[in-house]
């Protein structure tokens, strides 16, 4: 098992290197520059050289890449162009809190509602609740989260005045963004748990459990639900990453000072250092979650753990 994890780590590190390399060179192809064109052109040639040298932009692209990769290995992600004098790690660190809060809440809401709806839909197959769950799943997958965010903002905040319209003043400002983000998670979890449970409920051990006289609730909770969780673990990794790192559109709609809005602002300003820092953060977090999901998956299903041991 340890050899399997080490092999996975090597693959994940190589994946992160490819992502960082591709992003670095593609980012340099963005039109414009991180400096105000009018003010930069008014400077003397010497002043321009000093600024370019300060940010390492006076060297060739391969040299910039080698230097940047070396700085990353030492934990230095550079200085932000937009937030003058501030390290990229400091800027990103100040934005993690809001994104993490709405992301965690969205994961909990989506997981709880999705499990409940999926379990009930499978248990009451071809009933009204089953059809309702499928409608919710289709809408949750089809409707973009920014559309749900705008509708919630208009009706719940503007028209009914139940919650704040936006901004970031207290915890109530995080409710509507979390609910908007949880729509797709709820739909995916409900659909997966329903599909898997329908298959599990037809297995021989379920028939045997019913024949032993176990109550329907015990059969459901002890046998059906437990053996239907594995697919949810599989999709939980990407769901967690997408929600915890925040939604670009949702954060902008509700004016949340999170990583998503920072990423959008950095792209608009061609802030190379911040763009790279956020990309590395997103990628590293995604890779870490994928590794955790792989380990959890093997712990839940003994067959996968046995296969991993043979592979190692």
Secondary structure, DSSP 4 states (H G I P E B T S, - for coil): -HHHHHHHHHHHHHHHHHHHHHHHHHHTTSSS-SS-HHHHHHS-HHHHHHHHHHTT-SS-HHHHHHHHHHHHHTT---B-SSSTT-BHHHHHHHHHHHHHHHHHHHHHHHHHHHHHHHHHHHHTTTSHHHHHHHHHHHHHHHS-HHHHHHHHIIIIIIIS-SS--SSSSSTTHHHHHHHHHHHHHHHHHHHHHHHHHHHHTTSHHHHHHHHTT--HHHIIIIIIIGGG-HHHHHHHHHHHHHHHT--HHHHHHTT--SHHHHHHHHHHTT-HHHHHHHHHHHHHHHHHHHHHHHHHHHHH-HHHHHHHHHH-
